Amino acid sequence: MSDATADAPKALTDEDMLARFHRPKKPTASSNTLGFHVIAVDQANRSVEIGFDVKAEVVCNPMGQIQGGFVCAMLDECMSVACTVASGLTAFAPTLEMKTSFLRPGLPGKLRGVGRVIKWGRTIAFTEGELYDAEGRLLAKASGTAVPTPMKAFRS
């Protein structure tokens, strides 16, 4: 008698998944601009922790604060990566809409983002994200709606 689970693909542990994020096949220019790196993955809670090393000469406005569009991009990265984790690395989830609340100015340096999937459906995902400064102060929050799309659809 054969064990049906023996032929099933082995699920990735959080550590395995994190290691894959540390070895991207195609790092994107936008992620590099933001100083993006994945710190932690929590599949059980469909959440991620992301680090950003923000360079003043790249993303700051004339007041020396991180321009709001870059804050949105960081939050979008957090929520999008959480979707990829929730899918077991089988789908991307392009953002349909996103609402951002800016709570305090962000300054260049090390920032930490958290992204989570609130609800993962067949055709839609609801997400949330937060961005914190190096002292742990909340800079901005976002909520989003995304469309789970199999990764193979992006390869064709």
C-alpha positions in Angstrom: 0.0 0.0 0.0 1.5 3.3 -1.0 1.3 6.5 1.0 -0.4 9.2 -1.2 1.4 12.0 0.7 4.8 10.6 -0.2 4.2 11.8 -3.8 2.9 15.3 -2.8 5.3 18.2 -2.9 6.8 19.0 0.4 5.6 22.2 2.0 8.2 24.8 2.6 9.0 25.8 6.1 9.2 29.5 7.0 13.0 29.2 7.0 13.0 27.6 3.6 10.8 30.3 2.2 12.9 33.1 3.8 16.0 31.6 2.2 14.3 31.8 -1.2 13.6 35.4 -0.7 17.2 36.0 0.1 18.2 34.5 -3.3 15.9 36.2 -5.8 16.2 35.1 -9.4 15.4 38.6 -10.7 15.9 41.4 -8.2 13.8 44.4 -9.3 15.1 47.9 -9.6 12.3 49.2 -7.4 13.1 46.8 -4.6 16.8 47.8 -4.9 15.9 51.5 -4.8 14.0 50.9 -1.6 16.7 48.9 0.0 14.2 46.0 0.3 15.0 42.8 2.2 12.8 40.1 3.8 13.5 39.8 7.5 10.9 37.2 8.5 8.1 35.0 7.1 5.2 33.6 9.1 3.0 31.4 6.9 0.6 30.5 9.6 -0.3 34.1 10.1 0.1 35.0 6.4 2.5 37.8 7.3 6.0 39.1 6.6 8.4 41.5 8.1 10.4 43.5 5.6 13.5 45.8 6.1 14.2 48.9 4.0 17.5 50.7 4.0 16.4 54.1 2.8 19.0 56.4 1.1 18.3 60.1 1.4 19.7 61.0 -2.0 17.2 58.6 -3.7 13.8 58.9 -2.0 13.7 62.2 0.0 11.8 65.4 -0.8 13.4 68.8 -0.3 12.5 68.7 3.4 14.7 65.6 3.9 11.7 63.4 4.5 10.8 60.2 2.5 8.5 61.3 -0.3 5.0 59.8 0.2 5.0 57.8 -3.1 8.0 55.9 -1.8 6.3 55.2 1.5 3.4 53.8 -0.5 5.8 51.7 -2.5 7.3 50.2 0.7 3.8 49.4 2.1 2.8 47.9 -1.3 5.9 45.6 -1.2 5.0 44.4 2.3 1.5 43.6 1.4 2.4 42.0 -2.0 5.1 39.8 -0.4 2.6 38.7 2.2 0.3 37.6 -0.6 3.1 35.6 -2.3 3.7 33.9 1.1 0.0 33.2 1.6 0.0 31.5 -1.8 2.9 29.2 -0.9 5.1 31.0 -3.5 2.7 30.1 -6.3 1.0 33.4 -7.0 1.7 37.1 -7.2 -1.1 39.5 -6.3 -1.2 42.8 -8.2 -2.7 45.6 -6.3 -6.1 46.8 -7.4 -6.5 49.6 -4.8 -4.6 50.8 -1.8 -5.4 53.4 0.9 -2.6 54.9 2.9 -2.6 56.9 6.1 0.5 58.9 6.8 1.0 59.3 10.6 4.4 61.0 10.8 7.2 61.9 8.5 9.7 59.2 7.6 13.4 59.9 7.6 16.1 58.0 5.7 17.8 55.1 7.4 16.6 51.7 8.4 12.8 51.1 8.4 10.7 48.0 9.1 7.5 47.1 7.4 4.9 44.5 8.3 2.5 43.0 5.7 -0.3 40.6 6.2 -3.1 39.0 4.3 -6.4 39.5 6.1 -8.5 37.4 3.7 -7.3 35.2 0.8 -10.0 34.3 -1.7 -10.0 32.6 -5.1 -10.2 35.9 -6.9 -9.4 38.6 -4.4 -7.1 39.2 -1.4 -7.4 41.8 1.3 -4.2 43.1 2.9 -2.8 45.4 5.5 0.6 46.9 6.1 2.5 49.1 8.5 5.8 51.0 8.2 7.9 51.8 11.3 11.0 53.8 11.8 14.2 52.6 13.6 12.8 53.5 17.0 9.6 51.5 16.4 7.3 54.5 15.8 4.5 53.9 13.3 5.0 56.1 10.2 2.2 54.9 7.9 -0.5 52.3 7.6 -2.2 50.9 4.5 -5.0 48.6 3.4 -5.2 47.1 0.0 -7.1 44.8 -2.3 -5.2 42.6 -4.7 -5.9 39.9 -7.3 -4.2 36.5 -6.7 -2.6 35.5 -10.1 -0.7 32.3 -10.6 3.0 32.9 -11.2 2.9 31.0 -14.5 0.5 33.7 -15.9 3.4 36.1 -15.7 5.8 33.9 -17.5 3.7 33.6 -20.7 
